[in-house]
Amino acid sequence: MASSPLNSKSHFRARSNSLPSRPHPLVIQCQEHLDSLKSSSSSSLSQKLDFLQNLHDCVEKLVQLPLTQEAILHEHQENSVNELLDGSLRLLDVCTTAKDSLLYTKECTRELQSIIRRRRSGEVELTVEAKKFPTSRKVVRKAILKAMESMKFMSKKGNSLSSSSTCNLVSLLREVEGVTLSTFESLMNFISGSTQAKPNSWFSVSKLMYTRRVACAQEAEENEFALVDAAIQSFLLNLTSKRDHSNNLQNQLENLETRIHDLEEGLEFLFRRLIKTRVALLNILNH
């Protein structure tokens, strides 16, 4: 079989010491970003998202190269591209779910912040609004659970695909899809935050708050979603004084809003790159 236009007489991976010629620089960059993500298990979520953004920025440029189109058509990989397109659509669905979850949580956060900031608001009004927050979190978790079930299906389908007849570019793109799924799973778990304790269990909530404090002291990155969940539970069960709670809750909500803003920016960047990559793959099939 003739060699691929993107990497003559060699595999896509740049690690081999016997390569007759070097792969395209974008291929090398993609593999480096991919390796960074694969070895980022101990990294913070922010770092993982940064790695993922760099990877998809590189992938977008790679799939738009005329040489990429030539390589895929040269290897007769139309069916593989169709599979990648199916995967890209599901990735977009998961990304949209994450964006919607953040937007919904942000709206509820701002409503609660508004009441706290209105000095004339009474405790009753704050309590009513605080009770709405756990309900909104349940809605978010339900949507996330559904998305994660879809992600499991994608992962199983990806593992079942035969790679014996695929060109190296397609294999690289499949790896990108896999690490993207894994990072999105981490993000979804992060947004889900802590498990809600039973409303009538003082001990459970106290234990939850203590566990979160210990965990946050040990982790490099705090989970603002979980901290707000615990603060809301504390207020509803009167585990802290109203003054302490009001100050603490307001701080936690502000931190959460900042975190949501950062995550929204990152997801919007990824969403645009996923769209552009999908369009490029569609153009290859329609060529």
N, C-alpha and C positions, 0 to 999 in steps of 0.2 A: 504494500500500500504506500502511496506517495506521502511525503511528509506534510504536516500542517503548515500553511502559510505563516502562522504566527510563531512557529517554533520549529524550524527546519531540522529534521533528523533527530529530534529530541522530545522529551516529555515537557509538559508545561512547568513542572517544578524546577526551581533554580538550584536545588541542592546538589545535584549530581556533579561530580568532579570531572566527568568525561564528556561533557557536552561539547559537541562540535561548534555550536553557535549559541549565543545567549538568547533567552526568551525576550519578548518585548518588555521594555521597562515597566509598563503598566501591569503586566502579568506578575512580575517580581514584586511590585508594590502591593498588589492584591494578596499575594501569598504571605507577605510580611505582616499585613494587617490581619489576615486570617489567623496566622500563627499567634499573634498578640492576643486575639480574642480567645483562642483555644487554651492559652496558658493564663487566662485572667480569672481563674476560679476564686482566687483570694482577693481580687480587686473589688473596689466599691462599685455600686451600680453606675455612678456618674462616670467612672473610668471605663466601664464596659460600654456604655452608650457612646462615649467619645471614640473608642476603638471601632464600634459599629458604624458610626457616622463616617469615619475615615475610610473604612472598608467599602461602604456603598458609594461614596464619592468616587472612589477608584473604579469600582465595578461599572458605574454609569459611564465613565469615560471609556472603559475598555470595550463595552458592548457597542459603543457607537463608532468604533474604528472600522473602516472598510475592510481591514485585514481580518477582523473578527467575523464579519459576514462571510468573507471568502472561506475562512477556516471551517465554519459550521456547514456551509453548503458543500464544501469540498469533501467533508466526511459524511455527507448525507444524514445529517442529524435533525431532520425536521420533526420527527416524533419526539425526540428528546427535548427540543425547544418547546413543543406543545406541552410537555410535562412541566417544564420550567415555568411556562405561562400559567398553568394551573396553580403551581406553587406560589407564584408571585401574586395571584389574585387572593389567595388565602392569607398571605402575609399582609396584604393591604387591608383585608378584613380585620385581622388581629390588631394592626396598627390603628385602625379607625376605632375599634372597641376601646383601646387604651386611651386614645384622645378623648373620646366621649366620656369615659370614666373620670378623667381628669377635669374635664369641663363641668360635669355634673357636681363633682366634689367641690370644685372651686366656687360654684354658685352657692352651694349650701354653706360653705365656709364664710363667704362674704355676708350672707344673711345673718349668720350668728355674730360675726364681728360687728356688724352694723348695730345690733341690739346692745352689745356690750359697750360700744362707744357712746351710745345715747345715754347720757347720765340720768335722764329722767325715766328711763325704762325701769320697770319694777322687776322684782325677782320672779314673779309669776310669768311675765312675758319671756324672760330669759329661759326659764324652766321649760316652757312650752316649745320654744325654738330648739333648745338643747335635746328634747325628746325626739325631734324630727331628724336629728343628725344620724343616730344609729339606724333609723329606718332607711335613710338615703344610702348609708354604707352597705346595707343589705342588698339594695338594688344594684349597687356597683359590683359587689361580690358575685351576685347571681350572673351578671353579664360577663364578668371575668371568668367564672367557672365554665360558662358555655364556650367562651373563646378558647380556653385551655383544653377543653375536650376536642375542639376542632384542631388544635395544635398537635394533640396526641395522634389524631388520625393522619395528619400531615407527616409526622415523624415516622409512623409505621409504614405509610405508603412510600416515603423516601427510602427507607431501609430495604423495602422489598424490590425496588427497581434494580434491574441488572445493569452493571456498569461495564460489562465485558466488551460491548460494542460502542461505547461512547468515546468521543474525542476528549482530550484533556481539558479543553475549555469548558465543555459541558460539565465535566466532573468537578471543576473548580467552582462553577456556579452552583452546583448542588451542595458543595461544602458550605458555600456562602449562605444558602438557604437554611442549612442545618444550624449554623452558629447564630443566625438571625433568630430562628425559632427559640433557641436556648436562651438568648439574651432577652427576648420578649417575655419568656416564661419568668425570668428573674424579675423583670419589670412588673409583670402582673401580680406576682407574689408580693412585691414591695407595695404596690398600690392597695392590695387587699388589707395590709396592715395586720394588727393583732386579732386573735379570735375573741369575739364578744363573750364576756362572762354573763352568767345568768343574772337578770335584774335583781333577784332577791338574795343573791349570794355575796355578802359583805366580804367573806374570807376570799372568795374567788377573785373579786376585784382587787383587794389588797395584794394578793399574791401576784396578780397580773401586773399591777403597777410596780411591785418590787422586782419582778422578773424582767420587766422592760428596762428598769433603771440599771440593773446589773448587765443586761445584754447590751444596752447602749454604751455602757462604760467599756465593754470589751470589744465592741465592733468599731470599725474605722468610720462607719457611716450610720448616723441615726436614722430611724424610720419615723419621719414626722407624721405619717398617717397613723401609725400605731400609737404614738404619743398622744395625739389628739383623741383617738378612740378611748384611751385610758383616762384622759382628763375629763372627757364627757361623762364617762361612767362614774368617776369620782364625784363629780358635781351632783349627778342625779341621786347618788346614794349618800350624799352629805358626809363624805369621808374627809373633807377638808373644810376650813372656814370659808364663808362666802367671799371675803376679801382675798384670801390666798388663792381661792379657786379662780376668781375673776381675773386676777393678774396673771396667774399661770396659764389659764386657758387662752387669754388674749395673746400672750407670747407664743404659745404653741400654734395658734391659728395663723399668726403672722409668719412663723417659720414654715408652716405647711403651705401657705399661699406662695411663698418664695420658691419652695421646692416644686410645686405644681408648675409655676411659670417656667422654671428651668427644664422640666421634663417635657412640657408642651413645645418649647422651642426645639428640643432635640427630636421629638417625634415628628414635628412638622418638616424638619430637614429630611428625616428618613423617608417620610411619606412622599415628598417630592422626588427623591432619588429613586424610590421604588417605582413610581409612575414613569419616570424617564427611562428606566431600565426596561420596564414592560413594553413601552412604546418602541424602543430600539429592537427588542426581540420580535415584536409583531412586524416591524419593517423588514426584518431578515426573512421571515416566512413569506411576506408578500412581495419579496424582490423577484 
